[in-house]
Amino acid sequence: MVEVIAAVGGAMMTACFVSVGSVSYRGRQSRDDLVRNTTAIELLTTKIDDMHDDMKEVFHRLKEVELAVAEIKPRR
């Protein structure tokens, strides 16, 4: 009888340790995922800002070309 109680107690303790280890692993995995996602978002934000600046420059140049074409048209 004592052996059965000891075996059940050991199994319960093992289950508890496995659960704690699993929770710890999930917490670590969640932190890693959060860091990975944060880094990806920061990279995307930087790329979007760069693209926005490039688009501003393109439209500025396009406006200059449009003004130059408007000046040339009346001369014909």
C-alpha positions in Angstrom: 0.0 0.0 0.0 2.8 2.4 0.8 4.4 1.7 -2.6 1.1 2.7 -4.3 0.9 5.9 -2.4 4.5 6.7 -3.1 4.0 6.0 -6.8 0.9 8.2 -7.0 2.7 11.0 -5.1 5.7 10.7 -7.4 3.5 10.8 -10.5 1.7 13.8 -9.1 5.0 15.6 -8.4 6.3 14.7 -11.9 3.1 16.1 -13.5 3.4 19.3 -11.5 7.1 19.8 -12.5 6.2 19.1 -16.1 3.4 21.6 -16.0 5.7 24.3 -14.4 8.3 23.6 -17.0 5.8 23.9 -19.8 4.5 27.2 -18.5 8.0 28.5 -18.2 8.8 27.4 -21.8 5.6 29.0 -23.1 6.5 32.3 -21.3 9.9 32.2 -22.8 8.5 31.5 -26.2 6.0 34.3 -25.8 8.8 36.7 -25.0 10.8 35.6 -28.0 7.8 36.0 -30.2 7.1 39.5 -28.8 10.7 40.5 -29.5 10.6 39.1 -33.0 7.3 40.8 -33.8 8.4 44.2 -32.3 11.6 44.1 -34.4 9.7 43.3 -37.5 7.2 46.1 -36.9 10.1 48.6 -36.3 11.7 47.5 -39.5 8.4 47.9 -41.4 7.9 51.3 -39.9 11.4 52.4 -41.0 10.8 51.1 -44.5 7.4 52.9 -44.7 8.9 56.1 -43.6 11.7 55.8 -46.2 9.1 55.1 -48.9 7.0 58.1 -47.8 10.1 60.3 -48.1 10.8 58.9 -51.5 7.3 59.5 -52.6 7.4 63.1 -51.5 10.6 63.6 -53.5 9.0 61.9 -56.6 5.9 64.1 -56.4 8.1 67.2 -55.9 10.1 66.4 -59.0 6.9 65.6 -60.9 5.5 69.0 -59.9 8.7 70.7 -61.2 8.4 68.9 -64.5 4.7 69.8 -64.8 5.6 73.5 -64.2 8.4 73.3 -66.8 6.0 71.8 -69.3 3.4 74.4 -68.6 6.0 77.1 -69.3 7.0 75.5 -72.6 3.5 75.0 -74.0 2.6 78.7 -74.4 5.7 79.3 -76.5 4.5 77.1 -79.4 
